[in-house]
Amino acid sequence: MSIQTVNPFTNKTEKSFDEMTEKELETSVAKSQVAFSDWKKTSYKQRADLLHKVASLMRARKKSLAKTITLEMGKLIAQSEGEIDLSADIFDYYAENGEKFLADKVLNPELGEALIRNSPVGILLGVMPWNFPFYQVARFAAPNIMAGNTILLKHASIVPQCAVALEALFEEAKAPKGIYTNLFISGKRATALIADKRIKGVSLTGSEGAGASVAAEAGKNLKKVVLELGGNDVFIILEDADMEKTVEWAVVGRMNNNGQCCIASKRFIAVEAIADEFLEKFKEKLSKIIVGDPMDPATELGPLSSEEAAVHLEDQVKRSVSKGAKVLLGGKRSDRAGAFMEPTILSGLKPGIPAYHEELFGPVASFYIVKDEQAAIDLANDSDFGLGASVFTQDIKRGKKIADQIDTGMVFINHPTWTQADLPFGGTKTSGFGRELSELGIHEFVNKKLIRVSGLNDPF
């Protein structure tokens, strides 16, 4: 397997790493198991102190960590710095709230006394993607370490320096050996590792294919799994939307992280009354985006994460056009070195056209015109994905009513689908299952143990 940093701005290889041997992998798992035997007995304060230290170190190293993100996967440097801030916030959030979230829940049975106690389950395996190399790890590692579990982390092979940096943060924070361990292994070996009896659960953020493979192995071995997979989020524009603000958010929703977000706004659905106005303004803004070096603060759109990703996205556009899609803007690779794709708008999409069904992971927007609100809802739900959605209207009551009818894990009104520490994150349908972040995120991998006290003379 190739584990290396290839700068997508230049497509030049910067650094390579060796995959772990079987002996090294076994040593890592064994250390994690030993660490769990002690970590599960620590107080919430001890765990919180560690998470706070990791957060503090992240903020202190923000500039250098952000540059590593941008070097490896092309994120705009300001957004990389924002990712470090968000990741640190997540560590602090669980340090500050974990004990409260995991407090005993007292029950009121008909006889005797009873409570639910949350206990850690053991070693957890995380399989994480490249598009948010610190944030994705933070939202998995922080709550589970706070709960008393230990972490084995298989990161995406194109962000190895981010993977090393994350492990180094825990080492510098003086985490006991084995609490957080980076694994330089292939996806195939990570899936096989699920069968190890010492592994008690697995969380994956990635593609549908990877999710299906991990879920199958987890099911075969009776392991709990959380999956956050792809998305094809809708961005619905109703006739009473504040057009200027809506268009601004449309650009952010589609182009954030160079268009490579699971929760990016991908399908723009406008009702007839305002469709032409929205399209004109949206197209104008996208056509003026500054494309260039992601390290340059003036750049508004950088490269995709890899040449492979750019080739794949261009192929999706070409296949869609061959089936009848129309290109309203862009549609090609940018005429420059690096893994770049032009800001693109596709229209005329119908069932059977690839872009109607597939997730477009990059700066390509799909545009639809519908007759009315109900048609927008119907089109929104005509997808195998169910991650997030956005509804733009000045009538909040109406927006909430529409949100109730959209089949996704998250619906945002007057904002693109977004994330923060205290909001639950996750989807439905082929976008996966389980929840991360907020109080829900810390309850995925704990044993909810019932403790019952009965009187000796209570009836059987």
Rosetta blueprint (number, residue, H / E / L):
1 M L
2 S L
3 I E
4 Q E
5 T E
6 V E
7 N E
8 P L
9 F L
10 T L
11 N L
12 K E
13 T E
14 E E
15 K E
16 S E
17 F E
18 D L
19 E L
20 M L
21 T L
22 E H
23 K H
24 E H
25 L H
26 E H
27 T H
28 S H
29 V H
30 A H
31 K H
32 S H
33 Q H
34 V H
35 A H
36 F H
37 S H
38 D H
39 W H
40 K L
41 K L
42 T L
43 S L
44 Y H
45 K H
46 Q H
47 R H
48 A H
49 D H
50 L H
51 L H
52 H H
53 K H
54 V H
55 A H
56 S H
57 L H
58 M H
59 R H
60 A H
61 R L
62 K H
63 K H
64 S H
65 L H
66 A H
67 K H
68 T H
69 I H
70 T H
71 L H
72 E H
73 M H
74 G L
75 K L
76 L L
77 I H
78 A H
79 Q H
80 S H
81 E H
82 G H
83 E H
84 I H
85 D H
86 L H
87 S H
88 A H
89 D H
90 I H
91 F H
92 D H
93 Y H
94 Y H
95 A H
96 E H
97 N H
98 G H
99 E H
100 K H
101 F H
102 L L
103 A L
104 D L
105 K E
106 V E
107 L E
108 N L
109 P L
110 E L
111 L L
112 G L
113 E E
114 A E
115 L E
116 I E
117 R E
118 N E
119 S E
120 P E
121 V L
122 G L
123 I E
124 L E
125 L E
126 G E
127 V E
128 M L
129 P L
130 W L
131 N L
132 F L
133 P L
134 F L
135 Y H
136 Q H
137 V H
138 A H
139 R H
140 F H
141 A H
142 A H
143 P H
144 N H
145 I H
146 M H
147 A L
148 G L
149 N L
150 T E
151 I E
152 L E
153 L E
154 K E
155 H L
156 A L
157 S L
158 I L
159 V L
160 P H
161 Q H
162 C H
163 A H
164 V H
165 A H
166 L H
167 E H
168 A H
169 L H
170 F H
171 E H
172 E H
173 A L
174 K L
175 A L
176 P L
177 K L
178 G L
179 I L
180 Y E
181 T E
182 N E
183 L L
184 F L
185 I L
186 S L
187 G H
188 K H
189 R H
190 A H
191 T H
192 A H
193 L H
194 I L
195 A L
196 D L
197 K L
198 R L
199 I E
200 K E
201 G E
202 V E
203 S E
204 L E
205 T E
206 G L
207 S L
208 E H
209 G H
210 A H
211 G H
212 A H
213 S H
214 V H
215 A H
216 A H
217 E H
218 A H
219 G H
220 K H
221 N L
222 L L
223 K L
224 K E
225 V E
226 V E
227 L E
228 E E
229 L L
230 G L
231 G L
232 N L
233 D E
234 V E
235 F E
236 I E
237 I E
238 L L
239 E L
240 D L
241 A L
242 D L
243 M H
244 E H
245 K H
246 T H
247 V H
248 E H
249 W H
250 A H
251 V H
252 V H
253 G H
254 R H
255 M H
256 N H
257 N H
258 N H
259 G H
260 Q L
261 C L
262 C L
263 I L
264 A L
265 S E
266 K E
267 R E
268 F E
269 I E
270 A E
271 V E
272 E H
273 A H
274 I H
275 A H
276 D H
277 E H
278 F H
279 L H
280 E H
281 K H
282 F H
283 K H
284 E H
285 K H
286 L H
287 S H
288 K L
289 I L
290 I L
291 V E
292 G L
293 D L
294 P L
295 M L
296 D L
297 P L
298 A L
299 T L
300 E L
301 L E
302 G L
303 P L
304 L L
305 S L
306 S L
307 E H
308 E H
309 A H
310 A H
311 V H
312 H H
313 L H
314 E H
315 D H
316 Q H
317 V H
318 K H
319 R H
320 S H
321 V H
322 S H
323 K L
324 G L
325 A L
326 K E
327 V E
328 L E
329 L E
330 G L
331 G L
332 K L
333 R E
334 S L
335 D L
336 R L
337 A L
338 G L
339 A L
340 F L
341 M E
342 E L
343 P L
344 T E
345 I E
346 L E
347 S E
348 G L
349 L L
350 K L
351 P L
352 G L
353 I L
354 P H
355 A H
356 Y H
357 H H
358 E L
359 E L
360 L L
361 F L
362 G L
363 P L
364 V E
365 A E
366 S E
367 F E
368 Y E
369 I E
370 V E
371 K L
372 D L
373 E H
374 Q H
375 A H
376 A H
377 I H
378 D H
379 L H
380 A H
381 N H
382 D L
383 S L
384 D L
385 F E
386 G E
387 L L
388 G E
389 A E
390 S E
391 V E
392 F E
393 T L
394 Q L
395 D L
396 I H
397 K H
398 R H
399 G H
400 K H
401 K H
402 I H
403 A H
404 D H
405 Q H
406 I L
407 D L
408 T L
409 G L
410 M E
411 V E
412 F E
413 I E
414 N L
415 H L
416 P L
417 T L
418 W L
419 T L
420 Q L
421 A L
422 D L
423 L L
424 P L
425 F E
426 G L
427 G L
428 T E
429 K E
430 T L
431 S L
432 G E
433 F E
434 G L
435 R L
436 E E
437 L L
438 S H
439 E H
440 L H
441 G H
442 I L
443 H L
444 E L
445 F L
446 V E
447 N E
448 K E
449 K E
450 L E
451 I E
452 R E
453 V E
454 S L
455 G L
456 L L
457 N L
458 D L
459 P L
460 F L
